Amino acid sequence: LSQARIVEIALIQRGPAGSDLDENLRENLRLIDEAGERSPDFICLNELSTTPYFPRNPKVDYTSHALPLDSKAIQTVCKRAQHLRCYIVYPFYEILSDSGETLNSVILISPEGSLVQGHLPDGRETGRFSKTHLASTPKTNVDEHDFFSPGEGFPVFDTPKARVGLLVCYDRRFPEGWRTLALQGAEIIFMVADVPDWIPSPTATAEEMFHIELRTRALENLFFVAGCNKAGIEHIGDVETRFFGRSCIIDPYGGLLAEAPSDEPTILYATLD
């Protein structure tokens, strides 16, 4: 992986998702096809792309929406990656068939339509990254520990294009995860997110902090960062949440290569050298 490479990436900043699993899948596939028209090497969607961000309303049960890794829905996305001959970073709500545990997961699908196997720092193989730092933010009425089990660590995924790391939303707040990926030689970090519009401190909104966090992590570790967030207003039962978008692609010097708007679904592209 030491030779110079040109890598084309596309981030799909989705709008609000609904409660219909099949409709969410159809919309994901439509957007993947649209992004694929420009023949990127990687296409990435935002966190929990198969469902709304349901932890915002603990009164609504979405357990039946969790997908096993071998589900027909995941196989359909794998076939689309094979058709488009690109990698797809696919976040979804996962259920483990053996234990029944639910995870906030991301998989990397290869142009051959198979899962890229990642390697954890201790050498074990894994076919997913699952959110490791689960958010507990009383101001937003969210405690993800009620919905997910934490992941097992921070794997890297080798491809001919780049060594890739994956993170999910609240993981971005903890520099140790990023550093673990850097020490394993990661070159591009896809950070998928559903960050709501909230005010974590009296002097800064989450939206204001979003780019600062990601640009700092890129500069600290000298890798590319692709942050893919949701945009728009989503309803879960009687709870309404605004997601502020602003997906971005950042170079290893902390420079902003591309930025999406705040409130509009869009596809963001960039060329990484």
C-alpha positions in Angstrom: 0.0 0.0 0.0 3.0 2.3 -0.2 2.5 3.4 -3.9 0.6 6.5 -4.8 -3.0 5.8 -5.6 -6.0 7.9 -6.7 -9.1 7.0 -4.8 -12.6 8.3 -5.7 -15.2 8.3 -2.9 -18.9 9.2 -2.7 -20.8 9.9 0.5 -24.5 9.5 0.5 -26.0 12.1 2.9 -29.5 10.6 3.2 -32.6 12.4 4.3 -34.9 11.1 7.0 -35.7 7.3 7.0 -39.1 5.8 7.6 -40.3 2.7 9.4 -40.7 0.6 6.3 -37.6 -1.6 5.9 -38.2 -2.5 2.3 -38.7 1.2 1.4 -35.5 2.2 3.2 -33.6 -0.5 1.2 -35.1 0.7 -2.1 -34.0 4.2 -1.3 -30.5 3.1 -0.4 -30.2 1.2 -3.6 -31.5 4.1 -5.6 -28.9 6.4 -4.1 -26.2 3.8 -4.5 -27.0 3.6 -8.2 -27.0 7.4 -8.5 -23.6 7.6 -6.8 -22.3 4.7 -8.9 -22.9 6.7 -12.1 -19.6 8.5 -11.4 -17.8 5.2 -10.9 -16.4 5.9 -7.4 -14.1 3.4 -5.7 -16.0 3.7 -2.4 -19.7 4.5 -1.7 -20.6 5.2 1.9 -24.0 5.7 3.6 -24.8 7.3 7.0 -25.3 5.5 10.3 -28.2 3.0 10.6 -29.1 3.5 6.9 -31.7 0.7 7.1 -33.8 2.4 9.8 -34.6 5.7 11.3 -32.4 6.7 14.3 -34.8 5.0 16.7 -32.9 5.5 20.0 -34.4 9.0 20.0 -37.7 7.4 21.1 -37.4 4.5 23.5 -41.2 4.0 23.4 -41.0 2.7 19.9 -39.6 -0.9 19.5 -37.5 -1.4 16.3 -36.0 -4.8 17.4 -37.9 -6.6 14.5 -36.0 -4.3 12.1 -32.6 -5.8 13.0 -31.0 -7.7 10.2 -28.7 -10.8 10.4 -25.6 -10.6 8.3 -26.8 -13.2 6.0 -30.2 -11.6 5.4 -31.7 -11.1 1.9 -31.4 -7.3 2.3 -27.7 -7.5 2.9 -27.2 -9.9 0.1 -29.1 -7.5 -2.2 -26.6 -4.7 -1.4 -23.7 -7.1 -1.9 -25.0 -7.8 -5.4 -25.3 -4.1 -6.1 -21.6 -3.6 -5.2 -20.7 -6.4 -7.5 -22.8 -4.8 -10.3 -21.2 -1.4 -9.8 -17.7 -2.9 -9.3 -17.1 -0.7 -6.2 -16.7 -0.9 -2.4 -19.8 -0.1 -0.4 -19.6 1.1 3.3 -22.9 -0.1 4.5 -24.2 0.8 8.1 -27.2 -1.2 9.4 -29.0 -2.4 12.5 -27.7 -5.9 13.0 -28.9 -8.9 15.1 -26.5 -11.7 15.8 -28.2 -15.0 14.9 -26.5 -17.0 17.6 -26.9 -14.7 20.6 -29.8 -12.4 19.7 -27.6 -9.4 20.6 -28.2 -6.2 18.5 -25.4 -4.0 17.2 -25.0 -0.7 15.4 -22.8 -2.1 12.6 -20.9 -1.2 9.5 -19.7 -3.6 6.8 -17.3 -3.1 3.9 -18.6 -4.9 0.8 -16.1 -5.6 -2.0 -16.5 -5.2 -5.8 -16.9 -9.0 -5.9 -20.0 -8.7 -3.7 -18.3 -10.3 -0.6 -17.5 -8.9 2.8 -14.0 -7.6 3.3 -12.6 -9.2 6.4 -11.1 -6.8 8.9 -8.3 -7.4 11.4 -8.5 -6.3 15.0 -5.4 -5.1 16.9 -5.0 -8.5 18.5 -5.0 -10.2 15.0 -8.5 -11.7 15.1 -10.6 -11.4 11.9 -14.0 -9.8 11.8 -16.5 -9.1 9.1 -17.9 -5.9 10.7 -17.2 -2.9 12.8 -19.8 -2.2 15.4 -20.1 1.0 17.3 -17.9 0.8 20.4 -18.7 4.0 22.3 -22.4 4.0 22.8 -23.9 7.4 23.4 -25.6 8.3 26.7 -26.7 11.9 26.4 -29.5 12.9 28.7 -30.1 16.2 26.9 -31.2 14.3 23.8 -33.1 11.6 25.8 -30.7 9.0 24.3 -29.0 6.0 25.9 -27.8 3.6 23.3 -26.9 1.0 25.9 -30.7 0.2 25.9 -30.5 -0.8 22.2 -27.1 -2.1 21.3 -24.2 -4.1 22.6 -20.8 -2.4 22.2 -18.4 -3.6 19.5 -15.3 -5.6 20.1 -12.7 -3.1 19.0 -11.2 -1.2 16.0 -10.3 -3.3 13.0 -8.7 -2.2 9.7 -9.8 -3.5 6.3 -7.3 -4.0 3.5 -8.3 -3.2 -0.1 -6.1 -2.7 -3.2 -7.2 1.0 -3.0 -6.5 1.8 0.6 -6.4 0.4 4.2 -9.7 1.5 5.6 -10.9 2.2 9.1 -14.6 2.5 10.2 -16.2 4.5 13.0 -19.7 5.2 14.0 -20.9 8.6 15.2 -20.1 8.9 19.0 -16.8 7.0 18.4 -15.5 10.2 16.9 -15.4 11.9 20.3 -12.6 9.5 21.6 -9.1 10.0 20.1 -8.0 6.6 21.3 -10.1 4.8 18.7 -8.7 7.0 15.9 -5.2 6.4 17.1 -5.7 2.7 17.3 -6.6 2.8 13.6 -3.6 5.0 12.8 -1.2 2.7 14.5 -2.6 -0.1 12.3 -1.8 1.9 9.2 -5.3 3.1 8.3 -5.3 5.6 5.4 -9.0 6.5 5.1 -11.5 6.6 7.9 -15.2 6.4 7.0 -17.0 7.9 10.0 -20.8 7.3 9.6 -23.2 9.2 11.7 -26.7 10.4 12.6 -25.8 13.4 14.6 -28.8 15.4 15.8 -28.9 19.2 16.2 -28.4 19.7 19.9 -26.3 21.9 22.2 -23.8 19.9 24.2 -22.4 23.0 26.0 -23.5 26.6 26.5 -21.0 27.9 24.0 -21.0 25.3 21.1 -23.6 23.3 19.1 -23.0 19.8 17.9 -23.0 21.2 14.4 -20.3 23.7 15.2 -18.1 21.0 16.8 -18.6 18.4 14.0 -16.0 19.6 11.5 -13.6 20.7 14.3 -13.5 17.2 15.7 -13.0 15.5 12.3 -10.4 17.9 11.0 -8.5 17.6 14.2 -8.5 13.8 14.0 -7.3 13.9 10.4 -4.5 16.2 11.2 -3.4 14.4 14.4 -3.2 11.1 12.6 -2.3 12.1 9.0 -5.1 10.2 7.3 -8.1 11.1 5.2 -11.5 11.3 7.0 -14.9 10.9 5.3 -17.7 11.9 7.7 -21.1 10.9 6.4 -24.1 12.3 8.4 -27.9 12.4 7.9 -29.8 15.6 7.0 -33.3 16.8 7.6 -36.2 16.3 10.1 -37.1 12.7 11.1 -40.1 11.5 13.0 -40.1 8.5 15.4 -43.6 8.3 16.8 -44.2 11.7 18.5 -40.5 12.6 18.6 -39.1 15.0 16.0 -35.4 15.3 15.4 -33.3 17.5 13.1 -30.1 16.0 11.7 -27.8 18.7 10.5 -26.0 17.0 7.6 -22.7 18.7 6.7 -21.0 15.5 5.6 -17.4 16.2 4.8 -14.2 14.9 3.3 -11.0 16.0 4.9 -7.4 15.5 3.9 -4.5 14.4 6.1 -3.6 18.1 6.8 -7.0 18.8 8.2 -8.1 20.6 5.0 -11.7 20.5 3.9 -11.9 18.9 0.5 -15.7 18.8 0.2 -18.7 19.7 2.3 -22.4 18.9 2.0 -25.2 21.3 2.9 -26.9 21.4 6.3 -30.5 20.3 5.6 -30.5 18.7 2.1 -29.9 15.1 1.1 -27.0 15.0 -1.3 -24.2 12.9 -2.6 -20.7 14.3 -1.9 -17.7 13.4 -4.0 -14.0 13.8 -3.7 -10.8 12.5 -5.2 -8.1 11.4 -2.7 -4.5 11.3 -3.8 
